[in-house]
C-alpha cells in the first residue's frame, strides 16, 4: 500500500516557493511605492564605489573569521588558520542565505570545514562560542540603535514600544546568560534523547557535555582573550556602519547624511537579518524594512530601497565566492577527534 499525501520533500519545496513568491511580491510593492526612477538613479550614483562596498563586506566576514580563530585555540592546539576560517565563513554565509534553514545550515557547514584543521569537538565548540560573542555584540548594537532612535524627534509611538520591547528582551537575555554561566545547567546533555529523535541519528551525551563545558569555560578565559574576541566582533559592526554610510553618501542628497543615520539604518538592517534569517536572502523584506526606516529618518523611501538593493548585490557577489569555496571543500578530510 503506497502512502498518501505529499512527501516531506515536496512540502519543503512548496514552502520555499510560497516564501519566494511572497518575498518577490514585497520587493515589487517596495519598488512601486518608492518609485523606480529615483531608486535607479540612486543605484547608478554608487557606480565604481561598489568595489569598496564589496571590500567592506568581505572585511566583515574576515573579522568574524578572526574572532573564530581565537575561539578555536586550545591549550595544546594552534586553532583554525585564518585563511581556512575566512573561506569557511564565506561558504557558510552563502549556504545560510540560500536556504530557509539559515543558521541551521550555515553553522554546521562551518563546523564541517573547521574540522579539517582541528578536532570535531573543538570545531563545534568554537563555532558555538563565536556565535555567542556575535549574538552579544548584536544585542549591544540593537540597544545602541534603540537609544539613539528614541532620542530623535517625531518617533512614532509604535516604534517607541518596539524599542522598549527590544531593551526588555535584551536585559532578560543577559540575565539568563549570567545565570547559565553561574549555574552551568546541563541543558544540552539532558536533551540528548530528544535530539536523537529529531535528527534520527544517535547523539552522544558525552559530546554534548564536552560542548557545554567548552561554552561555560569561556567565563574562565583571561580578560585579554575576552576583549580580543569582543573587539573583532565590534569591528564587524563598525565595518557594516561604514558600508551603509559609504553607500548613502554616494547617493543623491548624500551630503546631508550623518553618521547616526548610517548607524540607525544598519541597526534596522541587523534586526531584519536576525528576525527574518529563515527567508532566503530576505527577499523583499530587506527592501520593505530599509525603505520604511529610511522614510522615518527623513531620508526618503527610495534611498532605503536603493540601499537594500546595492547591499543585495554585494551579498550575491560574496556568496558566489562562498559557493565556489563550498564546492571545493572535501567532506572526508578531517582531523581525528
TAFEN-V207321 format. One record per residue. N is the residue number from 1. RES is the residue in one letter. SS is DSSP state (helix for helix, strand for strand, loop for the rest). BURIAL is # if it has 9 or more other ideal C-beta (glycine too) atoms within 8 Angstrom, else .. D_FIRST is the distance of its C-alpha to the first C-alpha in whole Angstrom. Layout:
n res ss burial d_first
N RES SS BURIAL D_FIRST
N RES SS BURIAL D_FIRST
This chain:
n res ss burial d_first
1 X loop . 0
2 X loop . 4
3 X loop . 7
4 X loop . 9
5 X loop . 13
6 X loop . 15
7 X loop . 15
8 X helix . 18
9 X helix . 20
10 X helix . 20
11 X helix # 21
12 X helix . 24
13 X helix . 25
14 X helix # 25
15 X helix # 27
16 X helix # 29
17 X helix . 30
18 X helix . 31
19 X helix # 33
20 X helix # 35
21 X helix . 35
22 X helix # 37
23 X helix # 39
24 X helix # 40
25 X helix # 41
26 X helix # 43
27 X helix # 45
28 X helix # 46
29 X helix # 47
30 X helix # 49
31 X helix # 51
32 X helix . 51
33 X helix . 53
34 X helix # 55
35 X loop # 56
36 X helix . 55
37 X helix . 59
38 X helix # 60
39 X helix # 57
40 X helix . 57
41 X helix # 61
42 X helix # 60
43 X helix # 58
44 X helix . 60
45 X helix # 63
46 X helix # 61
47 X helix . 61
48 X helix . 62
49 X helix # 62
50 X helix # 58
51 X helix . 59
52 X helix . 60
53 X helix # 57
54 X helix # 55
55 X helix . 57
56 X helix # 57
57 X helix # 54
58 X helix # 54
59 X helix # 56
60 X helix # 54
61 X helix # 51
62 X helix # 54
63 X helix # 55
64 X helix # 52
65 X helix # 52
66 X helix # 55
67 X helix # 54
68 X helix # 51
69 X helix # 53
70 X helix # 56
71 X helix # 53
72 X helix # 51
73 X loop . 55
74 X strand . 55
75 X loop . 58
76 X loop . 57
77 X strand # 55
78 X loop . 56
79 X loop # 53
80 X loop # 52
81 X loop # 54
82 X helix # 54
83 X helix . 53
84 X helix # 50
85 X helix # 50
86 X helix # 51
87 X helix # 48
88 X helix # 45
89 X helix # 46
90 X helix # 46
91 X helix # 43
92 X helix # 41
93 X helix # 43
94 X helix # 41
95 X helix # 38
96 X helix # 38
97 X helix # 39
98 X helix # 36
99 X loop # 34
100 X loop # 33
101 X loop . 33
102 X loop # 37
103 X helix # 38
104 X helix . 35
105 X helix # 35
106 X helix # 39
107 X helix # 40
108 X helix . 37
109 X helix # 38
110 X helix # 42
111 X helix # 41
112 X helix # 39
113 X helix # 42
114 X helix # 45
115 X loop # 44
116 X loop # 45
117 X loop # 49
118 X loop # 48
119 X loop # 46
120 X helix # 43
121 X helix # 44
122 X helix # 47
123 X helix # 45
124 X helix # 43
125 X helix # 46
126 X helix # 48
127 X helix # 45
128 X helix # 45
129 X helix # 49
130 X helix # 49
131 X helix # 47
132 X helix # 49
133 X helix # 52
134 X helix # 51
135 X helix . 49
136 X helix # 52
137 X helix # 54
138 X helix # 52
139 X helix # 53
140 X helix . 56
141 X helix # 56
142 X helix # 55
143 X helix # 57
144 X helix # 60
145 X helix # 58
146 X helix # 58
147 X helix . 62
148 X helix # 63
149 X helix # 61
150 X helix # 63
151 X loop . 66
152 X loop . 66
153 X loop . 67
154 X loop . 65
155 X loop # 62
156 X loop . 60
157 X helix . 59
158 X helix . 55
159 X helix # 56
160 X helix # 58
161 X helix . 56
162 X helix . 53
163 X helix # 55
164 X helix # 56
165 X helix . 53
166 X helix # 52
167 X helix # 55
168 X helix . 54
169 X helix . 51
170 X helix # 53
171 X helix . 55
172 X helix . 52
173 X helix # 50
174 X helix # 54
175 X helix . 54
176 X helix . 51
177 X helix # 51
178 X helix . 55
179 X helix . 53
180 X helix # 50
181 X helix # 53
182 X helix . 55
183 X helix . 53
184 X loop . 50
185 X loop . 47
186 X loop . 44
187 X helix . 42
188 X helix # 40
189 X helix # 40
190 X helix . 39
191 X loop # 36
192 X helix # 35
193 X helix . 32
194 X helix . 31
195 X helix # 31
196 X helix # 29
197 X helix . 26
198 X helix . 26
199 X helix . 27
200 X loop . 24
201 X loop . 27
202 X loop . 30
203 X loop # 33
204 X loop . 36
205 X helix . 38
206 X helix . 41
207 X helix # 41
208 X helix # 40
209 X helix # 44
210 X helix # 45
211 X helix # 44
212 X helix # 46
213 X helix . 49
214 X helix # 49
215 X helix # 49
216 X helix # 51
217 X helix . 54
218 X helix # 54
219 X helix . 57
220 X helix . 59
221 X loop . 59
222 X loop . 63
223 X helix . 64
224 X helix . 64
225 X helix # 61
226 X helix # 60
227 X helix . 62
228 X helix # 61
229 X helix # 57
230 X helix # 58
231 X helix . 61
232 X helix # 58
233 X helix # 56
234 X helix # 58
235 X helix # 59
236 X helix # 56
237 X helix # 56
238 X helix . 60
239 X helix # 59
240 X helix # 56
241 X helix # 59
242 X helix # 61
243 X helix # 58
244 X helix # 58
245 X helix # 62
246 X helix # 62
247 X helix # 60
248 X helix # 62
249 X helix # 65
250 X helix # 64
251 X loop # 63
252 X loop . 66
253 X loop # 68
254 X helix # 67
255 X helix . 70
256 X helix . 70
257 X loop # 67
258 X loop . 67
259 X helix . 66
260 X helix . 65
261 X helix # 63
262 X helix # 61
263 X helix # 60
264 X helix # 59
265 X helix # 57
266 X helix # 55
267 X helix # 55
268 X helix # 53
269 X helix # 51
270 X helix # 50
271 X helix # 49
272 X helix # 46
273 X helix # 45
274 X helix . 44
275 X helix . 43
276 X loop # 41
277 X loop # 40
278 X loop . 36
279 X loop # 37
280 X helix # 37
281 X helix # 41
282 X helix # 41
283 X loop # 41
284 X loop # 43
285 X helix # 44
286 X helix # 47
287 X helix # 48
288 X helix # 48
289 X helix # 49
290 X helix # 52
291 X helix # 53
292 X helix # 54
293 X helix # 55
294 X helix # 58
295 X helix # 59
296 X helix # 59
297 X loop # 62
298 X loop . 63
299 X loop # 62
300 X loop # 61
301 X helix # 57
302 X helix # 57
303 X helix # 58
304 X helix # 55
305 X helix # 53
306 X helix # 55
307 X helix # 55
308 X helix # 51
309 X helix # 51
310 X helix # 53
311 X helix # 51
312 X helix # 48
313 X helix # 50
314 X helix # 51
315 X helix # 47
316 X helix . 46
317 X helix # 48
318 X helix # 48
319 X helix # 44
320 X helix # 45
321 X helix # 47
322 X helix # 44
323 X helix # 41
324 X helix . 43
325 X helix # 44
326 X helix # 41
327 X helix . 40
328 X loop . 43
329 X loop # 42
330 X loop . 41
331 X loop . 38
332 X loop . 39
333 X loop . 43
334 X loop . 43
335 X loop # 46
336 X loop . 45
337 X loop . 44
